[in-house]
């Protein structure tokens, strides 16, 4: 059965800290791994990773994929209170059609 | 900014009623999705579509149905609402084609069945 597991489930840090969020997966016919940020309502897209070892970067956020070990990490440096959100990892796999499997998310709370 | 809309945003309805949750996107995306998400839990795919007249069931067993008569419109219907249907329903869309693309999410419909 395809699955995506995120850790930790929740995390509390202080402003300025650096955090690393983890995502491991087991799917057949992997196509891509995506990170989303969900604040109050709808998830918003952060990164899509398809190749191992190539870091994607956007401001203080960065992410990398290891297709051999089947995991990805999302790093946030110099955290701010506005980074408080649930971070979702999703894997797109080709099983019959194309399916997207979401992890349960990591709830990050950044204290001022 | 993504142009994907869901109505209603909130709905409280009695058991046994038929309801339709609306989802529309103006980006011309071929792919559309419905997810169910309980508070603090992961998103579960309940239906998806790759284009007009194409609909598939997702991984989560659902008593809902969908239709895709127009590219921009992907409504979700519950024939007989039950308290177990209480949840948040998120609609999303994405570009078509063989490549892998991100999904754009609507604001969600929070459904409560009493």
Interface residues (C-beta under 8 A of the other chain):
Chain A: X31 X32 X34 X41 X42 X43 X44 X45 X48 X50 X88 X90 X92 X97 X98 X99 X100 X101 X102 X103 X104 X105 X107
Chain B: X33 X35 X40 X41 X42 X43 X44 X45 X48 X50 X56 X58 X59 X90 X100 X101 X102 X103 X104 X105 X106 X107 X108
